[in-house]
Amino acid sequence: MDLLKIPQIKHTDSGNFFLLAGPCAIEGEDMAMRIAEKLIDITEKLKIPYVFKGSFKKANRSRIDSFSGIGDEKALKILRKVSETFKVPTVTDIHTNDDAAMAAQYVDILQIPAFLVRQTDLVVAAANTGKVVNLKKGQFMSPESMKHAVQKVLDCRNENVMVTDRGTMFGYQDMIVDYRGIPTIQQFATTVLDVTHSLQQPNQSIGVTGGRPDMIETVAKAGIAVGVDGIFIETHFDPAHAKSDGANMLHLDLFEGLMIKLVAIRKAINSF
């Protein structure tokens, strides 16, 4: 965490994990502001370093009729408004080389999706913006192999890089978290656990990804107990009607209770 230069991030001396959280996709300004306001209230009370997350578009969809976004510039402007209104850093994922330069004008952290993390040109394009780069570990990759993706960013003279574990494929329609990967990745990068995407159930016959939101607390607690640096959680005030990844998001009403528990676990771990 000390190596990452994230603008506007607060409470870095609290001893807490840091948090990347928000909706899967930006569906509109009102929803983004509503979610951000609630999360900032929670993280301020608990002194959790916080980054607002929202995808400005969703390029990786199971079906062509799935929601992909409200328009690139419109969504990116909403992310910037969140940042300016609440004085909080923001993160969004990119999918093409051109996305990197465009999104870098609006957000503080550029996220490389798991399916794209081996695409050298995309990783280099993100690194060359000078922004913090968040590399999602591919579902098909070992923790050790992520060192090479990190090295691509470092070779661009950008030391602001972190790795997010979002689970590993377990058969065709399930994910599993191998917690041994957290200390492994921490040997070469700041490490985040993506709790909600780790609970996806992909490749459903209906073409819509399923999930296990009932296991969010279990996975998050285990990650904090292992000593992960950061936690990534997607949340929504109405997951059942969210336009993307509703099946594995945490209901916004449950967010504060979970954070209280995770902060208590981190405090206990820090006391050892």
N, C-alpha and C positions, 0 to 999 in steps of 0.2 A: 504493500500500500504506500509506503514511504517513497517508492521509486516512481509512482505515477503522479503526474502533474495534472490533476483534474481541476479546471477552473471552478470556483464558487463552492466547492464541496466543503461541508462543515463537519464539526465534531470529530475530526480525525485524531484527536488526542483522547477520545473517550474510552478507548480499549475495546470498542464494539467492532463487529464485522461491518462491512459496508454493504449497501443495498442498491440493487438495480431493480426497479419495479415500476409497473404501469400497465396499460392495456396492451394486448397483442398488437393491434393496429389502431392508428388514429382514424376514428370514425367521424369526427367532427370536433369543433372547438369546445362546445359546451361539455361534452363528455370528458375530453382531455383535461379541461380546467377543473372539473368536479373531482376527478380521480386524483389529480395532482394536489389539489388543496387538502384532501383527506390524508393522503400519504405524507405530505409535508407536516401536517399537524401531528401525526403519529411519530414521525422520525425526530421532530424537534423535541417532543416530550421525552423521548427515550434516548436522545443524543446518538442517533444512528446516522453515520455519513450516508447521504442519499443522492441517487441519480435517477431522474425520471426517464422511463423507457417507453418508447412508442415507435412502431414501424410506420414509415411514411408510405410504404407500399408493400404488398405481399406478392412476391414473384413466384414463390414455391408453393403451388396449390395443387391439390389432388385432381380437381376438375376445372375445366375452362370457365364454368359458370360460378365459381367461388369468388367471393369478394376479394378484390386486389388493392383497393384504395380509393380515395376521394380526389386524387390528383396530386402529383408529386409536389409541386410548389405550394399548393394550398396546405397540404399536410406538414410540410417542412416549416412553413410560416407559423403554424400552430405550435410546433415544437419550440420555435424561437420565442413565441409569446409566453409559453409556459416558463421558459428559462428567465425571461426578462421580468415577468410578473412576480415570480416566487424566488428569484435569485437562486436557482438550482441548476446544476449541470444536466445535460440531456444526452441520450444515446439512441441511435437508430441503426438499423441494418441496411447494408448496401448489397447490390447484386451485380453491378457492372462497373467497369473502370470509370465511366463517366459519372456514375452515381457518387463516387468518392469525392471528386472536386465539388460537385453540386451540394451534397449533404454537408460537407465540411464548412460551408458558409453559414449553416444554421445550427449545428449541434457540436458537442464537445467530444463525443466518443463515437467512432465508426465501428460497427460490429460486422464481422464476417460470418455469414451463416454457416452452419455445420457442413452442409452439402457442398459448400464452395471453398472450404478452408485450404484445400490443396491447390487452388487456382493462383498460381504465382503472380500473374499480372494484376489480379484484383487485390491481393494482399499488399503488393508493392505500391499500387495506386493509393490505397488507404494510408500506408506508412508514409508516403511522400507528402501527404497533406500536413504532416506534423501533428495531427490529432492523436489522442489516445486511441489505440486499436484493441478491440476485444475480439479475440479469435475463439469461435465456438468449436469445441472438439467434435470432429466428425463421429457420427454414430458407429462408423466402421473403422475407427482409428484407435490405436492404443494410446494411453497417456504418454508413454515414452516418445512416441512418434511426433507429438505436438511440439517437441523441441525444435524440429526443423521449420515448422511454420513460424515459431517465435523468432528463429534466427533470420528468416527473411525480413522481418520488421527491423531487427537490430542492424542488419546489413544495410538498411536504408538510413542509418544513423538516427533512428527513432527508438528510444528506450522506453517509451510509454506504451507498453504492451501487456495485456493480460490474457489468460486462457479461461474459458468457461466450459466446464464439463456439463453436457446436457444429456448424459446417459449413453448407453451402448445397446445396440440391437440385441434382442433376446428372442430368437426365433423370428418369424415374419411379422407378428402383430403385437410385440411388446418391447418395453425398454427396461433396462436394469442399471442401477448405479453401482459401480465398483469403487467403494470408498478408499481402496488402496491407491487409486489414481490421484487423490487429492494431495497427499504428501509427495507423490512422485512428481506431479506437475509443479508443485511449490519449489522444487529444487532449481527450476529455471524460470519461473514466472509467477506473478501474483495470480491467485487461483480463485475462481468463482464457481459455485454450484448452481446450475439452473434447475431449480426444484420442479417447476411446472412442466417444462418440456421433457424432463426425465420421466414423467408419468404419462406421456402420450402412449396411445395404442394405435400405431399407424397401420396403413394398408387394409383398412376396413373395406368390405365388399361394396358399401354404399358410396365410397369415394370421399368420405368425411372422416377425419382422424378422431378417434375416441380418446378417453383419458381416465385417470383415477384420481380425481381431486380429493377423495377421502384419504389419500395417502400423503398429501402435501405436508402435513405436520410431522409425520414420521420421517420422511426423507430430509426435511429441513433440520429437524433436531439432530439427526445423525450427522449431517454435514457440519453443523456447528460443533458437535462433540469431537469430531475428527480434527477440527481446527481450521476449516476453510476460511479464506480471507474475506470472501464476499458471498452474498446470496442474491440470486436472480429469481424473481417471482412475477408472473403476470397476473393481473387482477382486474376486476370489473364489477360494477354495481349491479349488473344483470347478466351474469355469464351465460344463461340459457338463451339470451337473445344477442350475445356478442357476435360480431360479423366474422370473427376469426378466432380459432382455438378456444372457444367457450367451454369445450368438454373437459379441459384440464386447468382452467383458471381458478384462482382463489376468489371467493366472494369478498368484496371490499369490506363488508360488515365483519368479517372474520379476521381481518388483517391485524388489527391492534392486539387482539388476544394472542395471536401467534408470535408477534414481535416481542411481546412481554416475556413469553416463555423462552424465546431464543436469546434475548438479552440476559436472562437469568442463567441460562446454560453457559453462555460465553463468560459471564462473570465468574462462575464456578471454575471453568477451565482455566481462566487467567490466574486463579488463586493457587494453582498447583505449582 
